[in-house]
Amino acid sequence: MAIILFLSFLAALILNESFLMESSVFSLASALSQCFLMELRMALLFDAGTDYVISGGDNRTGGTSPIPLSMKNGRTSNGALSVSPGPCGPLKPAVGQEKEMTRCRWCGNDPLYVAYHDKEWGIPVHEDRLLFEFLILEGVQAGLSWLTVLKKRGNYRKAFHDFDCTRIVKYTETDVIRLLADSGIVRNRLKIESAIKNARCVLEIEAKYGSLDAYLWRYVDGVPKQNAWKSISEVPAKTKASERMSKDLKKRGFKFVGPTICYAFMQAVGMVNDHTTDCFRHEEIRELGTAA
């Protein structure tokens, strides 16, 4: 308390224009004193257990949204005090008091899995090359974990010429042998040959429908389906839409496109929003789907 009183007295002296004759020195001193007073004010607020909200930007959407940071029992309140950054810069919560983001439970704590969940999963995809990539990788996942596939994703892009269908359809047995010898991918002959076969099917679809995007998004009428699952236990493994997609793709010659694989694909490319309602991405993905 003695230190606080001393510093308060010093700040008062600094704020007195007669104490500092040079205007430039006065400006610096004044800014420092404002900084100190702001910190003192916030220290008193935090000591009283007051919640506050700081506005932060969303680089992906370019918008600005409130970031609730509670300084008491991990809570946020509807009547949180709004505090603008002072001359010291944005205020930060004390170490260990940061608010944890709630995510879908399936992504766990693996950094690669978390990044995929936060930055990709459920965002509407309309680029043919990326749609083909997801379709192939979801098929590769059969019998494996998605995390295993994610770790090999970069190797797949390199091995399969960045999933360029026009190049993949020209693969020969020599390429199949090359891929079977590549330890960076899943060395399963059936899955490798299915990727080549599926590339041919994609080109046929593009010739008839104009794009793979136009063909696949028909199964949700071009608009992402917004679900509201409270728990991952409520999320289905397949739906009628994924069953229709699977049936149609198989008729066209696609391989590794069962209804469960198709539904996982639909989740990944944003045809459905299956983030649980407690996940911070649920509302963000819903807004993206509405904008699309």
N, C-alpha and C positions, 0 to 999 in steps of 0.2 A: 504493500500500500504506500509505503514511504517513497519507493521508486516511482510509482505512478504519479504521486503528488508532485515530485520533483520534476518529472518530465512534462507534466501539465503546466507547471510554472514556467519552465524553459520555453515551451511552445507559445505561451502567452507573451513572453518577452520578444520572441522572434516575430510574432504577428504585429508588434508595435512598430509602425513605420519610423518612428524617431530613433529606434534602436539600430536600424540599418539605414545608412545614408544612400548607398549606391542602389539604384533601381534594379539592376541585373541581379545583384546579390540578394536583394529583397525578394525578387520573384522566385529564386531558387529556394530561399529559406521558407517562403510562404507555401510553396508546393510541398516541401518536406513536412511542414507543420500540418498541412491538410491531410497528408498521408498518415501522419501519426494519429491525428484526431479520428480519422476514419477507422484505423486499426483499433484504437481505444474503444470507439463506439461499438464495433463488431465484437470485441472481446467482452464487453458488458452484455451485449445481446446474447452471445453464445452462453455466457455464464448463466443467463436467465432461461436458457433452453429454448430460445426463439428459433423457428424455422425460417429459411429464406430461400429465394429462387433467383438464380442467375440465368440470363438468357444466353444461349450458345448457338452457333451456326451449324447447319447440317450441310456439309460439303457436297454430298451427293445430290440433294434436291435443291440446294441453293437457298433453302429457307432458314428461318430462325425459330427455334422452339425452346420452351422453358425447360431447364434441367433442374429438377428438384434435388436439393442436397439437405438432408436433415442433420441437425446437430444434436438431436435428442432421441435416443432409443430407436434410431433408424427409421423414424416416422417422417411423413410429409403432412402438411396441413393445408386445408382449403384456403385458409387466410394467411398464407405465407407472406412474409415481408419481402418486397421486391427491392433489391439493392443493386445499384449500378456500379461498375468498376470505378474506383477512384484513381488518383494519380499514381498509385503503386501498381496498377494493373488489376486483372480479374481476381476476385477473392477465391480462395480455395479452402475446402474443409480440412480439418486436422487429419494427420496421417492415421489411417485405420478407421476413419469415419466416412469414407466414400460410399455412396449408395451402389449396391450391386445391381447390375442389369439382369432382369429375368429373361431367360431364353428357353426355347423348347428343350426339354430334358434330354432328347436323344443326342444332342451335339456334345454333351459332356464338357471336359476341360481341355481337350487337345487343341492347341493353337490353330492347326490347320482346319480342323473340324469347325471350330468356333468362327474362323474367318469365312469359311464357306457358308455357314449358317447366316452370318451377319451381312455378307456382301453379295451373295448369289442366290441362295435357295429361295425360290418363290418369286423372284423378279421375272416378269413377263419377258420371254425371249421370242424374237421374230426374225432373227438372222438364220438363214438356212444352214450355214456351216456349223453354227453353234448348236442348232437343233439336232443336226446329224451327230455331232460330237456327244451330246447327252444321250441320244438314242443308243449309240454304240457302247458308251461307258456303262449305262444302266444294264445292258445285256452282259457286259463283262462282269458286272457285279454278281451275277447269278452264282450262288454258292459261296460268295465272299462278303466281306464287310465293305461298306461304301468308303470308309476311311482308307482301306487298303487300296482301293481304286484311285482315290484322290491323291495318294502319295505317288502313284504311277502316272498321273495325268499328264505331266510335262513330258514324260518319256513317250507316251502314246501320241502326243501331238507331233513329236519329232519323228517317231517311227512311221506314222501314217500321214506324213506330209500335211500336217495341220488340218487333217480331216477334209482335204480337198477331194471331193467325189470324182472329179474329172481325172485326177491322177490315180486314185485308188482303183478305179475300174480297169486300169491298164496293168494292174499287178499280175504277175505270172507265178508259176511254182517257185521260181527263184526268189521272189519277194516273200512268199510264204515261208520258205526255208530261212530267209534272213530274219523274219519276224520270230520264228520259233527259236532262233538262237539269241534273241534279244532279251537279256535278263531284266531289262527295265519295264517289261510289260508282262501280262499274264500269258504264258506260253502254252496256250490251249489251241490246238489246230482247228477245232470246230468254231471257236469264237473268232479266230483270225479269219477263217474262210467266210464266216457269216458277215463280217465287216465288209469284205470285198463284195459279197453278194448284195448286201444292203445298200452299198453305194450305187450299184447298178439300178436298184429299185428306186432310189431317190431321184436319179436322173430321169427315169420314166415318169415319175410323179411330177417333177418340175416341167417336163415337156407337155403334160396333159393339164395340170392345174396352175401352171405359172410359177409356183414356188412350193417348197415343202411346208413353209409357214402357212400358206393358204389352205393346204390340204389338212394339216394336223389340227389347226385351231377350229376347224369345223365342229369338232367333237364337243366344244363348249360354246358353240355359236359365236366364236370370236371374242368372247368376254370372259375374263377369269371368274371362276366360281368362288364366291366368298363363303368359306365355312367358319364355324365358330366353336371349335372343339375346346373344351375346358381341360382335357387331359389327353396325353398321347395314346392312352388306352382306348379312346373313342375314335381315333383315326383309322379308317378302313384300310385294308391291304389292297383292295380293288373296288371298282364301282362299275355300274352299268356302262358308263361312258368309256372306261378303260377296257372293258370287255369288247365293246364295239370296235374300238381302235385296234385292239389285238387281233380280232377276227378279220378285219379289213386288211391290215398289214400282212397277215399271214397269207391271205388270198393273193396278195401282190408279190409274194415270194420272200418277204422279210423273215429273218431268223432271230431267235432270242428276243421275241416280242410278246411274251405271255401277258395276260391281264395285270398281273402284279408288277411286272417290269414296266408296263405301259403306265400304270398309275404312279409309280415312283418317278417316271419321266415327266408326267403331267405336274407333279408336285415341284420338281426341280425347275421346270421352265415356266412356272407361274400360271399354268392353266387352272390350277386350284390353289387357294390360299389355305394351307394346312398348318400354319403356325398356330400354336395354341393361344387362346385369348389372353393368357397372362404373359405371353412373350412380347417384348418391346417391339419386335418386328411385325407383329400381326397387323397393327393399325397402319404402319408405314406401307406394308405390302398392299393392304386394302386400298389406300389412297392411290398407289401406283396403278392398281387394277382399274380403279374408277377413272383415272386420267387416261389410261390406254383406251 
